[in-house]
Structures are given as structure tokens and as C-alpha cells.
Amino acid sequence: MKASEFVGMKVLDKEANEVGKVDEIAVVFGRCLVNRIFISVGSALNKKYLVIVNDDIAEVGDYLQLKLNKKEIEEHKVDKIDDNLGNGTRFNDFTGKTVLTINGMEVGKVTDMAIDPKGCLIHNIIVTSGNALNKKNLMIFNEDISAMGDYLILKLDQEQVKERMID
């Protein structure tokens, strides 16, 4: 499943009541994990976030079903996402990062991730390059990443990137 499809998914509690929608995920790249999932609950004037981890997930299909009841959900609510990221990075902060080869050549931008929310795993990161008429994608894995800061630097050179590009 793409992370962009997961964000926005409706969430149900243990008793099949709608809780809210997935608002954000915190990802840890050195360990290839979806560390935490943030679900927006409440109204626009009184928005809070429910913080869940892998053990709180019952199933993921068209909806995210939780193992939590109403009381347990209340215990997991927080006011701000940024104060509860732990050692993770926001998915929304990661998308749009410029990706460079090991030689400093631009590859493209991070556009998405293939994830398994129930297993809390990131399978790969999707990098898109080219213009609207000539888009190509590159799937990179955790072991392909050399460094991540303002940019994402790969352990791959231009030739290796070209070989792995798909339409």
C-alpha cells in the first residue's frame, strides 16, 4: 500500500465506531519502520490526535480498524504531532525531498513510500524524476540510503540509478 493512500483513511475503533482519519505517519528510516500513526479526532476547533503503534492495529483494508475501545482511545490522545514523533520523521516532511546520487547528481524527488501499516514496515521509497510527459520512477530500499537531511543521498551512482528506473 502507498503511504499517500493510507494517509486520509477512515479509522474505526474496536466496536466499529468511526474515530477519525489517518492524518500523519512517523517513519524511522534506519530501521525501515512506520513508528507511529497519528489519527485526527475531534472537530476543527477542538482537534486532537490519537497516537497508535503497530500493536493497536487490528486490520487494514478499506478502513483502519483498531483494537482499542473508546476508553483506551481517550488515553492515547495528544494535542500536537510534533511533540510525539519520538525518533521518527513526518511522512509529509519527507515527501518532496530532493534525491541525489552518491556523486551529487540529482535523481528526482521523493513522491511516496510503499508501506505495510499493520507490520509497520517501509518496503521502499518511491522517487520520481522527469517532467509530466517523461516521468520515471525509482524504487529505493533502506540499504540504498547513504544520508538523509535536507536532501536524501543514495549509495548509488548515475548508472545504477538508470538501470533501476521504471516507467
Stockholm file with secondary structure:
# STOCKHOLM 1.0

chainA/1-167         MKASEFVGMKVLDKEANEVGKVDEIAVVFGRCLVNRIFISVGSALNKKYLVIVNDDIAEVGDYLQLKLNKKEIEEHKVDKIDDNLGNGTRFNDFTGKTVLTINGMEVGKVTDMAIDPKGCLIHNIIVTSGNALNKKNLMIFNEDISAMGDYLILKLDQEQVKERMID
#=GR chainA/1-167 SS CBHHHHTTCEEECTTSCEEEEEEEEEEETTTTEEEEEEEEESCSTTCEEEEECGGGEEEESSSEEESCCHHHHHHTEESCSGGGCTTCEEHHHHTTCEEECTTSCEEEEEEEEEEETTTTEEEEEEEEESCTTSCEEEEECGGGEEEESSEEEESCCHHHHHHHCBC
#=GC SS_cons         CBHHHHTTCEEECTTSCEEEEEEEEEEETTTTEEEEEEEEESCSTTCEEEEECGGGEEEESSSEEESCCHHHHHHTEESCSGGGCTTCEEHHHHTTCEEECTTSCEEEEEEEEEEETTTTEEEEEEEEESCTTSCEEEEECGGGEEEESSEEEESCCHHHHHHHCBC
//
